Amino acid sequence: MQIENDGGVSVNNKLLKNLVFGVVLLIAVLIVKKLWLPDGILGIFK
């Protein structure tokens, strides 16, 4: 098991990238659901 050691910077960058990716993915899913469900925002939470 290898752990990158760049003074913790690479770890923070990985966490940040994962967070951004998660948010983008979530938004994409919400947009797709909104397109599929005609009742809009209420449809997202069903």
N, C-alpha and C positions, 0 to 999 in steps of 0.2 A: 504494500500500500504506500503510494507516494503522496507526499503533501508538499505543495509548492510553498516556498518560503521566500517571499519578496518583501519582508517586513510587514506582512499582513495586508499589503495593498491588493495583491491578487485575490485574496479571499474576499475582501470587501467588494472588489470589482465583480467577482462571480456572484455574490449575493445581490448586488445591484442589478446585474444583468438578468438574474433569475427573477427578481422582483419586477423589473420592467417587462420582461417576457410574459410573466404571469398576468400583469395588468393588461397588456396588449391582447393576450389570449382571451381574457375575461371579456374585454370590450368587444372583441370579434365575435365571441359566442353570443353576447347580448344583441349585437347587431343582426346576426343570423336569425336568432329567435324572433327578433322584432320584425324581420322581413317575412318570416314564416307565419307568424301569428298576427292576424289583422287587428286584434284588439290592443296592439301596442304595448305600452308599459305594463299594464295589468297582466297581459299575456306572458311577459317575461317571468313573472313570479308565480305562475301557475305550475 
